Amino acid sequence: MKKEWPLWEVFIRSKNGLSHKHAGSLHAADAEMAIENARDVYTRRNEGVSLWVVESRHITASNPAESESLFDPAMDKVYRHPTFYELPDEVTHI
């Protein structure tokens, strides 16, 4: 019986100081192989300066069907919205 390699999620930081962004997924036997495969697959033209790989089974995601109940409480806090504040006329750039 053939054992399937785990799925890894790949994140790339394109330049120093920028955030890592999800680039895709790949199968690999371990983290070292996942890094090497990610380099070969996702950074062929020197697109990145840093790679992160995370085994997919370690990622927990929210359910999009439950987004209303998850994110709705933020709507109850009007002070988080810029419309709550009045700015003086002399303040032009925010």
Legacy VTK file of the C-alpha trace (Angstrom):
# vtk DataFile Version 3.0
C-alpha trace
ASCII
DATASET POLYDATA
POINTS 94 float
0.000 0.000 0.000
1.378 3.385 -1.060
1.394 6.065 1.648
0.457 9.557 0.450
2.646 12.483 1.527
0.992 15.195 3.606
-0.248 18.430 2.066
1.698 21.631 2.861
0.581 25.237 2.462
3.234 27.567 1.056
3.638 31.244 1.994
6.123 33.560 0.265
7.467 36.950 1.267
8.370 38.703 -1.946
10.580 41.480 -0.516
12.024 42.265 2.876
9.489 44.027 5.044
6.406 42.752 3.216
3.958 40.169 4.557
4.062 36.516 3.618
1.248 35.654 1.199
-0.266 32.270 0.465
1.164 30.974 -2.820
-0.374 27.522 -3.007
-0.103 23.960 -1.775
2.099 20.954 -2.427
2.731 17.440 -1.166
6.045 16.592 0.504
7.382 13.955 2.872
8.636 16.476 5.468
9.201 20.196 6.093
12.659 20.280 4.503
11.350 18.703 1.304
8.362 21.079 1.367
10.701 24.105 1.520
12.819 22.776 -1.348
9.767 21.935 -3.464
8.188 25.314 -2.695
11.369 27.052 -3.809
11.401 25.076 -7.055
7.688 25.455 -7.797
6.828 28.951 -6.543
10.046 31.000 -6.781
11.545 30.077 -10.152
12.145 33.719 -11.084
13.514 34.966 -7.732
10.066 36.094 -6.572
10.787 35.504 -2.903
13.184 36.249 -0.081
11.501 34.006 2.500
9.358 30.856 2.465
7.062 29.423 5.104
5.539 25.967 4.843
2.834 24.700 7.181
1.370 21.255 7.108
-2.262 21.797 6.163
-3.604 19.656 9.003
-2.237 22.231 11.484
-4.340 25.081 10.061
-7.724 25.779 11.580
-10.066 27.936 9.539
-13.371 29.582 10.272
-16.454 28.348 8.468
-17.613 30.860 5.804
-21.207 29.826 6.474
-20.797 31.105 10.056
-19.134 34.416 9.136
-22.122 36.510 10.201
-22.079 35.261 13.775
-18.278 35.388 13.924
-17.815 38.920 12.586
-21.149 40.535 13.500
-20.114 41.562 17.056
-17.662 44.074 15.546
-20.590 45.987 14.020
-21.899 46.715 17.544
-18.832 48.807 18.356
-19.423 52.078 16.487
-16.294 53.643 17.972
-14.243 51.345 15.717
-15.620 53.052 12.623
-14.182 56.374 11.434
-17.663 57.853 11.043
-17.896 58.020 14.851
-15.247 60.757 15.063
-15.546 64.377 13.992
-12.366 65.865 12.567
-11.452 69.539 12.683
-11.575 71.304 9.307
-7.796 71.893 9.330
-7.142 68.117 9.355
-7.131 67.123 5.686
-4.997 63.980 5.423
-5.926 60.914 7.420
LINES 1 95
94 0 1 2 3 4 5 6 7 8 9 10 11 12 13 14 15 16 17 18 19 20 21 22 23 24 25 26 27 28 29 30 31 32 33 34 35 36 37 38 39 40 41 42 43 44 45 46 47 48 49 50 51 52 53 54 55 56 57 58 59 60 61 62 63 64 65 66 67 68 69 70 71 72 73 74 75 76 77 78 79 80 81 82 83 84 85 86 87 88 89 90 91 92 93
